[in-house]
Amino acid sequence: MLTDINNVPIDIALKKNGYVIVDNLITEEQLPTLKEACERIINKARSGEWKHRRLVGTQFPPWTEGDDVWGVQHVLHPDLNEKVFMEWYGSDTLLAAICQLLDTSRENLQFELFNLLINPQDHDFDLTWHRDSIPAEVSPEEEKKLLTVPHHGTQWNTALYDDDCLYVVPNSHRRIRTPEELDITINDPKSHNMPGQLRVALKPGQTVFYDSNILHRAAYFSTKKRATLHASMGTVDGGYHRAKTMFQHGLDWMNTDAFKESLADSLKIPFANTQAMAAGAGLDTLESQPIH
């Protein structure tokens, strides 16, 4: 059983706090290789050679305006030809952690997103306080209802360099917002003074898994190097619940023969599960309209 940095089983810590920090999901041998691959795709994104990128000024997809990059999309795309990302996403150590967090087997896993978060070059950039699938403007009654919807998935950030960009409000993932939290998320969403906020500090090689319903935001600094692997994986138990969140990123390239041939053996069943979910949701193209 995998434990967190405080020697607590990771599934227990995540359920209790809404986030959990884990060591050693990247080996010492993998770390420099991943850094080198990141440098190559970062250069492509910043130069405009790679068009699938997150641009300063826009928090959610689509990213269509600007040229200062804060994220690189689709690092598993065969056109990038960086096999180390697929090797890590399908590694035994990472999959074991995900199975423990989701209380499931590998056969039930669902292949999802893998992107890269980086520092912009020219501008600092704050994301707003948010929950990934619950708009800030919902009523308390609707918020309470949406918080009861099971995720059947997890997401994480794995730092390749020192990273303290993520802020969370511990234990906020299962309750509606307080009046002060509600006011901030609606009227001052980039506030640096959210009550109870915690700045998550990761060392190179550390991973934070977090509940997508936890109140969270991020701050990007142009002067501080960042390359953080940002990914998610789900289970078949979620049915079509995860489809819209995933496919708003535009994953049609996963339908290509080149991508299917690049799949690690450990990820072939999870990807087949994703295809089945897409078909059931009527999204065979692996694309949907943005949520926000």
C-alpha positions as CSV (number, residue, x, y, z in Angstrom):
1,M,0.0,0.0,0.0
2,L,1.4,3.4,-1.0
3,T,1.6,6.1,1.6
4,D,2.0,9.9,1.3
5,I,4.8,12.1,2.7
6,N,3.2,11.8,6.1
7,N,3.0,8.0,6.0
8,V,-0.8,8.0,5.5
9,P,-2.3,5.7,2.9
10,I,-2.8,7.9,-0.1
11,D,-6.5,7.0,-0.6
12,I,-7.3,7.9,3.0
13,A,-5.4,11.2,2.8
14,L,-7.1,12.2,-0.5
15,K,-10.6,11.5,0.8
16,K,-9.9,13.4,4.0
17,N,-8.1,16.5,2.7
18,G,-9.0,16.7,-0.9
19,Y,-5.3,16.4,-1.9
20,V,-2.3,14.2,-1.2
21,I,1.4,14.6,-1.9
22,V,3.4,11.4,-2.9
23,D,7.1,10.7,-3.4
24,N,8.8,8.5,-5.9
25,L,6.4,8.1,-8.7
26,I,9.3,9.2,-11.0
27,T,12.5,7.3,-10.7
28,E,15.9,9.0,-10.6
29,E,16.6,7.6,-14.1
30,Q,13.3,8.9,-15.5
31,L,13.7,12.5,-14.2
32,P,16.4,13.8,-16.5
33,T,14.8,12.0,-19.5
34,L,11.5,13.6,-18.8
35,K,13.1,17.0,-18.4
36,E,14.8,16.7,-21.7
37,A,11.6,15.7,-23.5
38,C,9.8,18.6,-21.8
39,E,12.4,21.1,-23.1
40,R,11.9,19.9,-26.6
41,I,8.2,20.3,-26.6
42,I,8.3,23.6,-24.7
43,N,10.5,25.0,-27.4
44,K,8.1,23.8,-30.0
45,A,5.1,25.4,-28.2
46,R,6.8,28.7,-27.6
47,S,8.1,29.0,-31.2
48,G,4.6,28.3,-32.5
49,E,5.7,25.0,-34.2
50,W,3.3,23.1,-31.8
51,K,-0.1,24.8,-31.9
52,H,-1.8,22.8,-29.1
53,R,-0.9,25.1,-26.2
54,R,-2.4,27.1,-23.4
55,L,-2.0,30.8,-23.8
56,V,-1.8,33.6,-21.1
57,G,-5.1,35.4,-20.7
58,T,-7.3,32.3,-21.1
59,Q,-7.9,29.8,-18.4
60,F,-10.0,27.1,-20.1
61,P,-10.2,25.8,-23.6
62,P,-10.2,26.9,-26.4
63,W,-6.9,28.7,-26.3
64,T,-6.9,30.9,-29.4
65,E,-5.5,34.3,-28.6
66,G,-2.0,35.3,-27.4
67,D,1.5,33.9,-27.8
68,D,2.8,33.6,-24.2
69,V,2.5,29.9,-23.3
70,W,1.6,28.5,-19.9
71,G,0.8,25.0,-20.9
72,V,1.5,22.4,-23.6
73,Q,-1.4,20.2,-24.6
74,H,-1.4,16.6,-25.8
75,V,2.1,15.5,-24.9
76,L,1.2,11.9,-25.9
77,H,0.5,13.0,-29.5
78,P,2.4,10.8,-31.9
79,D,3.6,13.9,-33.8
80,L,5.7,15.0,-30.8
81,N,7.3,11.5,-30.8
82,E,8.3,11.7,-27.1
83,K,7.9,8.1,-26.0
84,V,9.0,8.7,-22.4
85,F,5.7,10.3,-21.6
86,M,3.7,7.2,-22.6
87,E,6.2,5.0,-20.8
88,W,5.6,7.0,-17.6
89,Y,1.8,7.3,-17.9
90,G,1.7,3.5,-18.3
91,S,4.3,2.7,-15.6
92,D,3.6,0.1,-13.0
93,T,4.3,2.5,-10.1
94,L,1.9,5.2,-11.4
95,L,-0.8,2.8,-12.3
96,A,-0.6,1.1,-8.9
97,A,-1.1,4.6,-7.2
98,I,-4.1,5.3,-9.3
99,C,-5.7,2.0,-8.7
100,Q,-5.3,2.5,-4.9
101,L,-6.8,6.0,-5.1
102,L,-9.7,4.8,-7.2
103,D,-10.1,1.4,-5.5
104,T,-10.1,-0.3,-8.8
105,S,-8.2,-2.7,-11.0
106,R,-6.1,-1.9,-14.1
107,E,-8.8,-3.5,-16.3
108,N,-11.3,-0.8,-15.2
109,L,-9.0,2.2,-15.8
110,Q,-9.8,4.7,-18.4
111,F,-7.2,6.5,-20.5
112,E,-7.5,10.3,-20.2
113,L,-5.5,13.5,-20.4
114,F,-1.8,14.2,-20.2
115,N,-0.6,17.8,-20.6
116,L,2.3,19.9,-19.4
117,L,2.2,23.1,-17.2
118,I,5.1,25.6,-17.7
119,N,6.1,29.1,-16.8
120,P,5.1,31.9,-19.2
121,Q,8.1,33.9,-20.6
122,D,6.7,37.4,-20.6
123,H,3.8,37.7,-18.1
124,D,2.8,36.4,-14.7
125,F,-0.6,34.8,-14.9
126,D,-3.1,34.0,-12.2
127,L,-5.9,31.4,-12.6
128,T,-9.1,32.0,-10.8
129,W,-10.4,30.1,-7.8
130,H,-12.5,27.3,-9.2
131,R,-13.8,23.8,-9.2
132,D,-13.2,22.0,-12.5
133,S,-16.7,20.8,-13.2
134,I,-18.9,23.1,-11.1
135,P,-19.3,26.7,-12.3
136,A,-18.9,29.4,-9.7
137,E,-22.3,30.9,-10.4
138,V,-24.4,27.9,-9.4
139,S,-26.8,28.2,-6.5
140,P,-26.0,26.6,-3.2
141,E,-28.7,24.0,-3.8
142,E,-27.2,23.1,-7.2
143,E,-23.6,23.2,-5.8
144,K,-24.6,20.7,-3.0
145,K,-26.2,18.4,-5.6
146,L,-23.2,18.5,-7.9
147,L,-20.8,17.8,-5.1
148,T,-22.5,14.4,-4.6
149,V,-21.7,13.3,-8.1
150,P,-18.9,10.7,-7.9
151,H,-15.8,11.5,-9.9
152,H,-14.7,8.0,-10.8
153,G,-11.3,9.5,-11.6
154,T,-8.3,11.4,-10.3
155,Q,-5.9,14.1,-11.6
156,W,-2.4,15.0,-10.5
157,N,0.5,17.3,-11.0
158,T,4.0,15.8,-11.0
159,A,6.8,18.4,-10.6
160,L,10.1,18.1,-12.5
161,Y,11.4,21.2,-10.8
162,D,10.5,22.9,-7.5
163,D,6.9,23.9,-7.9
164,D,4.7,26.0,-5.6
165,C,2.2,27.3,-8.1
166,L,-0.9,25.4,-6.9
167,Y,-3.2,26.7,-4.1
168,V,-5.9,24.7,-2.5
169,V,-8.4,25.0,0.3
170,P,-8.1,21.7,2.2
171,N,-11.3,19.9,3.0
172,S,-13.4,22.1,0.6
173,H,-14.1,19.2,-1.8
174,R,-17.2,17.9,-0.1
175,R,-19.0,21.0,1.1
176,I,-20.6,24.1,-0.4
177,R,-18.7,27.3,-0.3
178,T,-18.9,29.5,2.8
179,P,-20.3,33.0,2.2
180,E,-16.8,34.5,2.1
181,E,-15.6,31.8,-0.4
182,L,-18.7,32.4,-2.5
183,D,-18.0,36.1,-2.6
184,I,-14.4,35.6,-3.6
185,T,-15.1,33.0,-6.4
186,I,-17.7,35.4,-7.9
187,N,-16.3,38.9,-7.3
188,D,-12.6,38.5,-6.7
189,P,-11.6,35.1,-8.2
190,K,-7.9,35.8,-8.4
191,S,-7.7,36.8,-4.7
192,H,-4.5,35.9,-2.9
193,N,-6.4,36.0,0.4
194,M,-8.8,33.0,0.3
195,P,-9.5,31.9,3.9
196,G,-7.7,28.7,4.7
197,Q,-5.7,28.6,1.5
198,L,-2.6,26.4,1.3
199,R,0.2,26.8,-1.1
200,V,1.2,23.3,-2.3
201,A,5.0,23.0,-2.4
202,L,6.4,20.2,-4.5
203,K,10.0,19.1,-4.8
204,P,11.3,17.6,-8.1
205,G,9.8,14.2,-8.5
206,Q,6.9,14.7,-6.1
207,T,3.3,14.4,-7.1
208,V,0.1,16.0,-5.8
209,F,-3.2,14.2,-6.5
210,Y,-6.2,16.4,-5.9
211,D,-9.9,16.2,-6.0
212,S,-11.3,18.3,-8.9
213,N,-14.0,19.6,-6.6
214,I,-11.5,21.1,-4.1
215,L,-11.3,24.9,-4.3
216,H,-8.1,25.6,-6.1
217,R,-6.2,28.0,-8.3
218,A,-2.7,28.5,-9.6
219,A,-0.2,31.3,-10.0
220,Y,2.3,31.3,-12.9
221,F,5.5,33.3,-12.6
222,S,7.5,34.1,-15.7
223,T,10.8,34.2,-13.7
224,K,10.5,30.8,-12.1
225,K,11.1,27.7,-14.3
226,R,8.3,25.3,-14.3
227,A,7.7,21.9,-16.0
228,T,5.0,20.0,-14.3
229,L,3.2,16.9,-15.7
230,H,-0.5,17.4,-15.5
231,A,-2.6,14.3,-16.1
232,S,-5.8,12.4,-15.2
233,M,-7.2,8.9,-15.4
234,G,-10.6,7.6,-14.7
235,T,-12.6,4.3,-14.4
236,V,-15.4,2.7,-16.3
237,D,-17.7,3.1,-13.3
238,G,-18.1,6.7,-14.2
239,G,-20.1,5.9,-17.4
240,Y,-20.3,9.1,-19.5
241,H,-19.8,11.5,-16.5
242,R,-16.2,12.2,-17.4
243,A,-16.7,12.4,-21.2
244,K,-17.4,16.1,-21.5
245,T,-14.6,17.2,-19.2
246,M,-12.1,15.2,-21.2
247,F,-13.2,15.7,-24.7
248,Q,-13.5,19.5,-24.5
249,H,-9.7,19.3,-25.0
250,G,-10.2,17.8,-28.5
251,L,-8.7,14.3,-28.5
252,D,-9.6,13.4,-32.1
253,W,-5.9,12.6,-32.7
254,M,-6.3,9.6,-30.5
255,N,-8.3,8.0,-33.2
256,T,-5.3,7.8,-35.5
257,D,-3.4,4.6,-36.2
258,A,-0.2,6.3,-35.3
259,F,-1.4,7.0,-31.8
260,K,-2.9,3.5,-31.3
261,E,0.5,2.0,-32.4
262,S,2.3,4.1,-29.8
263,L,0.2,2.8,-26.9
264,A,2.1,1.1,-24.1
265,D,0.8,-2.5,-23.6
266,S,-0.3,-1.5,-20.1
267,L,-2.6,1.2,-21.5
268,K,-4.3,-0.7,-24.3
269,I,-7.3,-1.8,-22.2
270,P,-7.6,1.6,-20.5
271,F,-7.7,3.2,-24.0
272,A,-10.3,0.7,-25.2
273,N,-12.4,1.7,-22.2
274,T,-12.1,5.3,-23.2
275,Q,-13.2,4.5,-26.7
276,A,-16.2,2.6,-25.4
277,M,-17.2,5.6,-23.2
278,A,-16.9,8.0,-26.1
279,A,-19.1,5.8,-28.3
280,G,-21.7,5.5,-25.5
281,A,-21.7,9.3,-25.1
282,G,-22.1,9.8,-28.8
283,L,-18.7,11.4,-29.1
284,D,-16.9,9.0,-31.4
285,T,-14.7,11.9,-32.6
286,L,-13.4,12.4,-29.0
287,E,-14.4,16.0,-29.1
288,S,-17.0,18.1,-27.3
289,Q,-17.9,21.8,-26.6
290,P,-15.9,23.5,-23.8
291,I,-17.6,23.5,-20.4
292,H,-16.7,27.1,-19.5
